[in-house]
């Protein structure tokens, strides 16, 4: 008999912890290799944690709504056991990985310390995001009793506080000017004249968690980057005809449907290689040019919200590889199967505003990137064709492109040059290329 530790998996480069949403197993239950044991949430996505061993759940070390650091043991699995594990009783405070507190790492300790009010109390990113979305100030957070380790405020604690606050059952505290200034970095800006009462025939709908996060990120992006948007149009007739010609054969051979998205990404990658500053980020007064090209593809969810899964090292993939990655990430997003790491590390984003019929758009930059490209709907239009024999009018498949870029580092000349290079790549698509 052996006891295997089930640990909180690494969830992404910048994700240090996750909140437990639901346990699918309890002590004494049989579990198979790769079978889902629990659901977790980060400030990006919700995901499942599979078992890394086959056997019987011996012990569960954390409860629903606990915030758990990456690498901490969350359960124990007895392998090679035919009999049920011993009856489970809630454990005392469990030892966790001790992480020294620094500017970049949270500290995790044991015990049941009372909430502190000196401004040094630790709050998880999930709790801070909920606070920002709900307009809960730092001074209010300091007054919320925590039920987590060391008296930390859990997701459940803050949601209960928000519910009481909305119903008028929670006393709202205001803190010192210094504490209130700290909250400026958390709150979604709201107009000062926002009414508290509504007249007429209205329906009041509470934003869901993801919509609140999107709202916060969009406002932060506008406050961070000096947005400029340039426009152009492209004749994508060759691309349309080629795709129509090969799509059945492609699906039969690769068992994948080919959309326009991988064709667009393939062309964009070639242009990023020519103009690498578009694949960068800004750190103070430094430009960080990324050598890897990780393409984010904005994807609409059934709820109407938007998420941006990332194709990592897209420059290393051929058209078939890009197609498989695009389809896999889109399907995972629509079925809520994205892993936290799937949305991390993007260096340039593409959004298809044409998928819903829009001709063009002015997309908001996905921080910390410096540019985002929007492709519009493909429409047949009469256009002038210039040839050596003279001009003529023909029906062509046309599409508008728009590029929003950070004017702090990308001037109009570079932005427009890159955008026109992408349009030329679309127009010069080889309609005779082989699969």
C-alpha positions, 0 to 999 in steps of 0.5 A: 500500500502506498499513499500518493499526495495529490497537489494543487497543480501549476496553473500558469506562469503568474498564477500562485493559487486557486480557489476550490469550487467543488469536490467530486470525490469524498474520502473512501471513494474510488478514483481512477487515473486522470479522473476529475477529483475537484473543480478550481477557479483562478482569476482567469478561468475555472478548471478541473483537477484530475487524479494523478494516481488510481486508488481510494481517496484517503483524505481531503485536506481543504474545504470548498472555498478554501484558497490553496497555493500551487504545490500544496497537498490537497488530498491523499490517495491510497494506491493498491487498496481494495478496501475503503479508506478509514472513516474521515474526520476533518483534520486539524489545521494542515501544514502547508508549504511555507512561502516567505513573504516578498513583493511578488509572493504571498505568505501562507501560514497555519493557525487561526489568527484574528483579522488584522487591521493594520493594512498587512492582511493578505488577500488572494487575487480572487478576493481582490477581483471580487472586491474591485468588481463589487466596489468594496474598499480596502478599508471594508475588506479589513473589517470582514471576518475571515474563515480561512487559514490565519483568518483570511477572507475567502471567496465565500466570506466576501460574497456573503458580505456583498450580499449583506451590503446590498440588502442593507444588513452590512455596516460600511466602513470608510478608512483613512485617506491612505487606505482609500487611495490604495483602493483606486487600483482595485475599483472599476471606475464608475461615474460619480453621478451614477443613480442609486434609484431607477425610474421607468420600466427597467430590468436590473441584471447583476454582472456575472464574475467574468463580465466584472473581470472583463470590465475591469481589464478593459478600463485598466487597458484604456488607462494604461495604453495610449490607444490609436486605431488604423484601418485598411481593407484587403481583397481576400478573394484568393483565400476564399476560393482556395478554402472553398476548394480544399475544405472537404478534402482537408476535413477528410484528411485531418478530421478538422474543419478549416476556418479562416482564422488559421489562414489569418494567423499564418499571415500575421505571423509572417508580418510580426517577424518583419516588424517585431515591435508589434510583438512586445510589451512595455516595462517602465521605459523599456520595450520588451520584444518577445522572441516567441510569438504567442497568438491570442484569439478572442473567443465568444462564449455561450454566455456572451462573455469573451475569453482569449485563449493563446496559441503558444509558439505559433510561429513553429506551427504549419497550417495544419497545426494552427488549424488544430490549435484554433479548433481545440482552444475554441471548443475548450472555451465554448465547453468551459474546458480551458485550463488556466494556462491556456489564457496566459502568455499571449504576445499579440491578439487577433479578434474576428469581429466579422463573425457576428457581421461587423464590418470593422471595429476598434478593439481594446488592447489586451494588456500587457501587449501593445497591439490587437488586430480585428478582422471584419466580415468578408463581403462581396463588393464591386471594386476596381482592378488595376492590370497592365491592360487597363482598369476593370470592375469586378466582384471581389471578396473584400474585408476591412482590417483594424489595428489598435496599438499603443502609441507610447511605443508604436507610432502611426507609421509603424502601425500603418505599415504593419497593418498594410503588410498584413493586408498584402499577405491576405491579398497575395495568398497563393490560391494554388498552394498544396495542402 
